Amino acid sequence: MRHKVTCATCGKTEIIVVEKGRKIESEWRYYGKINITPIQTSEYFYRFVGGDFEYNNNWVKEKNNYFNPTVKPRYLEWWECPKHGGD
């Protein structure tokens, strides 16, 4: 299947071949999907209140006042071209 991709860093676009469930046969890097509407789609947020960050035991769960159950999450695919997606 052909898939149009856009580099998140430089904006370069290209069409690559992607087969479902298989490795991407291209030098482009795929980093996953990012929710671009987290304020309206997340019922709770976690806030760090201080202390030792290494042990992650000082997180407070807070209710999100802007949560709207009727809003569906929208996702953005994060791709980077061979020039910017290096290790």
PyMOL commands that set and color helices and strands:
alter all, ss='L'
color gray80, all
select helices_A, chain A and resi 38-41+53-55
alter helices_A, ss='H'
color red, helices_A
select strands_A, chain A and resi 2-6+13-17+29-35+44-48+59-63+75-80
alter strands_A, ss='S'
color yellow, strands_A
deselect
rebuild
show_as cartoon
